[in-house]
Amino acid sequence: METSRTARTLVTVVPPRNPKGQREGFTTGACAAAAAKAAARLLVRGDALVQIETTLPNGQRHTFVLERCQSAGNLALCSIVKDAGDDPDCTHGAEIVAEVTLRAEPGIELRGGEGVARVTKPGLGLEVGGPAINPVPRRNITAMVLEEIAGSAWRGAVVTISVPGGEEIAKQTINARLGLLGGISILGTTGIVKPYSTAAYKASVVQAIDVARERGLDVLVLTTGGKSEAYAMRIYPALPEEAFVQVGDFVGVGVKHCARRGARRAVVVGMIGKLSKMANGKMQTHAAGSEVNMELLAAIARDLGSRDAVVDEIRGANTARHVLEIAAREGVTELCAAICARVAEHLSRHAGFALEIHAVLVDFNGAVLGLYPESALSEAS
């Protein structure tokens, strides 16, 4: 493939990340649409391109610098290096490539190339067997290519999106569990990546629950992270992998969507810190958004008959883990089960009482310290 009219060596400079997380970035979908637009323009006008102005899904205009811009006959290839801004995004720095072939037949056909995942399971709103290019990026890519070929002799195009190294990048995601194999997904609803955005994580929680329900699973295990998930899988070995959903700090989102999708039961598995926050009615458990309520834990210990000195020590504990140490030393054996009961109560209310909630509290090695109800370990099927 020949480089377009003015050959050049382009050194891509991705701006440094700000530890305060202020700089916005761009989604893989926005990059793909811009690259496809540039490739279509190269074919229609024969222009040598260094950058391309495009319309993002949210209607904003942005100019992207091109990493590659090449053509050979009726095939053009353009690419953009994704800048995720200050968001901790594993696709930051990935090259998003669009190859475009124009044709007389109307319509834009989208294909997935190297490093773009293939859909193998239902529940994602995408055709099984097709490329993991989400609906909004699909519309944006289509619109940008049609914008370039309007008024030309061409009425349609075949657009292939690829991400060199995408299969390796995908190992840092939950794509494989969702049935997205061979690479990353082309995502984005606005085109903009907000620094340390929670939107993408919430969307992944919803997707994982959708996939589980499409498989007919009505018991889902919601965990607060990778370690608690590994422990949960040991506790419930009979459940398939798709039944386990890492909700992170968004347990409220998880239980509400489980209820919305008609699941019968959600089993929440986590450690003392996160479950203590849930027991206090916190549906978002990030450290910056909620603190462990030591007064609540002290009140639970008092209700369980603990001595005043023990209650006072728990009230003044440094961390939730410290509370565990005090309870173990003083023989307050029912504390963890009582926390689990409160977790189930609050989450049931949050889900509109449309979902049966079980809760399991594990220690830092995966041993079960408390559960609610008592049958929680045997009723996961």
Steps between C-alpha positions, in 0.01 A plus 500: 500500500640838400515792738272784394636778286733666747698225667606582852624351821253583775609478861194476720528680830241403758477776763620401849241399756412731782500321839207721600300347215377814326562439129222342292572247229321328213331164463605220268176560310579868441849411378363231267243739350762769442742253340225366273402854400862580411534182291178578311615856434834376369321275250244759389722809480849354481603746770817439695391511865685566822189559710124471472214696657206285598170517684485307827183313601416783743503748212831665587765552234857385553813478287704180530862464389548198273763239576477338155334608175557272201323394183529247220240509224156492656627413849609754759631450854511768766568468871490700823681432826243510778555758771286412803596820680562447870266201522671171600387332179685191374437610139692826550769514229339230284499557124144499362511414130230542234527346153242625252404367158241699308230330293206582277249308714333721764565456870795474737611149596703482822749221562737416780866440428800406709463585869126572490299246698248265343163460677438139605222538759160672496400773740724782378267657248734387221467229238662173606786429260545867416764750612478661845431848368230648720188671360601863555846459340333312213272795432786749536729307262219463248407869516859620459564281195168597339588865559818457294350307209193723466497654153759256363453210261510259796192400698643267760810356660648208688669619821728268696607610846807341657719555805855360476574332834134511596488134599776559756334818629174308546663280765468799732122505452207265569433460126565126492246434773242699308568291193700769321795309362811599311535864596346812645160657446448823310308705754373843593165676528619862489845468346655655810682314779455679830802475733448214744152460361265254665273474198709233327518284811126527563440401138720192540300395808175532306645306204623217720157463662331509158724219373428288808125546464510422128656168599206438729696545825272628774752485787780752464797555729598865535853562626689814591823417315726237350611348828149468641387353169772235516384412851135495389583258219650264759189534717261432210689265266183370334410837352625588150748784455235728351311494831777701667489876450760740635292801602790678668361798691169489313306238690189718480518501120551124509203404714266741322591360160470142627147584612424681173609195301290264710775313686379295794794550736816705537773377733731778612850385598754739644732590785436695817569850365257497208231298676512731802421791268212307343374418850484874555280538191774619263429384146823657366795383709798690360731629772445858385124465513445322831675412821464197726258596776675385817204617707279254312744212553524588867120501526483157338756368748301649789179337373688169496575539871858628487646670806508881505880498477485292181230724353715806573806336344306420182368855489858627504641240259728619221352289220235238436777242500593619849140437605534140379811457713320635808196279439719190455696574816185562706298212357234717338437217254163622368620845390564401137166320464324807641679722246387264222140519621510880481657481152216278380240733654635816337565341159155340495344839562719660232387237248135570582464167683487337155815296557606248763831615653758280669823635648830328579787670684844346443836574655813600310583137428151407382369329813130561567455707817130569478198454276133574466281303490657196662418302188697740275777250430268218400233692307702647214334287235 
